[in-house]
Amino acid sequence: MLGAIKREREMQDLELFTQEVRDFLAEHLTPELRRAGELCAGIYAEKPVGIAWQRILDQEKGWAVPAWPEAWGGTGWSLEQHAIFQREMTLANAPVLAPNAIGMVGPAILAYGTEAQKNHYLPRIRSGEDYWAQGYSEPGSGSDLASLQCKAERDGDEYVIHGTKIWTTHAQWSNKIFCLVRTDNSGKPQHGITFLLFDLNLPGIEVRPLISISGDHEFNQVFFENVRVPVSAVLGQENDGWTVAKYLLQHERGSSYAPGLQVRLQRVRDFAASERDGSGARLGEDPDFCRKLAAAEIELMAMQAFEDKIFSAVKSGEPVGALSSAVKIRGTELRQRVTELAVEAVGFYGLPYQPEARRPEANVAPLGSGLAATAMPQYLNDRAASIYAGSNEIQRNIMSKALLGLA
Amino acid sequence: MLDAKDLDAFTQDAKNWFQENAPKQTDFMLPLTFMEVGTDEQFHFLRDWQNKVYEAGYLGAHWPKEYGGGGLDKAFQDAATRAMAVERTPIMLNAIGLNWTGPLLLDRGSEAEKKKYIRGILSAEEIWCQGFSEPDHGSDLGNAQTRAVRDGDEYVINGSKIWTTQGNYADHMILLARTNPEAESKYKGLSFFLAPMKAEGIQTVPIRKLTGEYGFTQTFFDDARISADCLMGKEGEGWLIAMQTLEYERGARSGQAGGHVMMLSDPNDIIALARSAQLNGKPAIEDQAVREELVHLMTEARALGLASRRDKLQPLTQDRPMSLALGSKLSSTDFYQRLNAFAITLQGTRAAYYVGDESAHDNGIWQRGYLNSFSATIGGGTSQIQRNIIGEHVLGLPKS
């Protein structure tokens, strides 16, 4: 009896919280920010948009870094509140904040940083003063990250860094980088890696754009030529960087895919229901297309149920283990499927190539609005979804070892 | 010179011959591919059939006469092969011999090897199997570890090969083994042998698939001795020779003897299935969604067929030579997986029946085909490897 009353109180509190988040979004998610969120075809919002939104979250509600410890600006929310917050932001099409700082280097510094490092870096991440790039992958080391070669040689009280990092998202906007470097070649590869934190505008650093097939500039290759950083740049211990990297991998609560994909699918449905094609027909009335939409919707509902099940497991302290690989595989493949439906829905609007028109500050309006302008770039960019964050082939290997006991 | 009248006459004779001589219904199920020859009954039936086709002049018709072939232009064998396909005759049994060993020997075998082996390949008197994959080395074949040590005028073989199709029936094996573990590169340490299967120290163990079928075996070599004459080419050339045989498999190199070694699910059969299966009390084919999906599948099947014909006309593939050949396994195995999956959907709850159940549609052949469609995306070069090949050799992307 008491348990039921307690649960009902919890539900009411959560409903109030949901309303609080919705009210905040209604008041502070401006039409410009919402539009910028809609026009973004990349993994996350471009820096100007992202930082603007992060500052609003921080200044209005102190909600920029909700998952951090309260001492450093966290909200102390329950797991459910975190989930509701993420879901409401997604449903409202709020800009997706880059995870590099808030979700990666921030937690790494919280777990492994000295007091000086915490005091210096964490407030600047929260305020948006610093924007971080992630220096992990190299041209020869992607799936096999431990084989990385970017060298850092000790010289007095400095390290001299020489090498290159690739797929550094948003490095063109970043003023800081967290970087895995090789400080020892003698033993196992994992035991010779150090986690460094340093400025990205030091002499010897060159950031070269890698323009995506969509025309967007998300990725870069960063070159380090005899770059000197102080020894204090080490996070944790020298040669123990792999521990920090592993911690981050395990610590990631894992993204939730279903809500965002439901929003995208709805956009496809709305477009197909209103736009007419060259013959005057609406794709939304075509039985074949409706069947595809229905099939996708069913799979998204199943995905939501799957994610809810995992949420319950996390909540009761059960280890998720290799199921996070299953989530990544399903989520990214469904994401790609939705982009394919969007391309089919927009028809000829998929042809014009106008990356400059999708920039928030553009004076040129894209041909076609909303979905019409982003369907093709999104489709093209999302080809990478099954490759980054651990390719789906690697995820299947992980699952087969952990869950099926295969070699 | 190829005389069109001769070819027409031959083609008509072939059609007639196959119509008259193709075996009637058997009271046991024939395997759909050469990889599922699991019973003595199936083996002897198919061996007799291949022998009959060869003696009638419709197998290896374009291989040199002095080794047992027909000495004709390739167009004749193609005509015979088409006649077999149209009549849906049983498969040719000796697939490895006909499609791998034979072309290989004709391309680069010695005179002695050709005289010794070609006729037996065609007549099915000598069955061949393939010893490439090992339990720990499949996709990374270059790391093969089965050892071949020279001892006087013999080689001593130790190790194990797996997925050896027809290993228990085979007389010979094309064997890739390591003769030099210290070689400068792992590839240069491999050698290629035309090895006898029925020698002391060689044991085959049958492997039963998820589908219930036999056909694959694992081969164990325990101090097995083979004559040094079995070496093809020179020590250290094994990798190059193995790669050449894989090109025959991929259809990237021609020279195969003819006939079909696999009966692929006929996309037209799924229309028949859609007519006989019931959905909401009516034939499934009357359902709009089913018709839409059938149209998609038929369109794709047609496109695959046209691509394969286009690939044979060099002027039509100038812009990306090899792209169709290198892409065909990937696209066709993916297609057949989806075709069989749709066949499962069409049957509704009746799909729970399997081969051997009275109530199964078409003897449960779709269910079995569906399960086998997964091995098709793994064996003969996994779909992941196929994508690497396309990426590297067609798109010019950096090596993986």
Contacts between the chains, C-beta under 8 A, distances in Angstrom:
chain1	res1	chain2	res2	distance
A	287	B	288	5.5
A	287	B	289	7.0
A	287	B	292	6.8
A	288	B	292	4.5
A	291	B	289	5.3
A	291	B	292	6.6
A	393	B	384	6.2
A	407	B	136	8.0
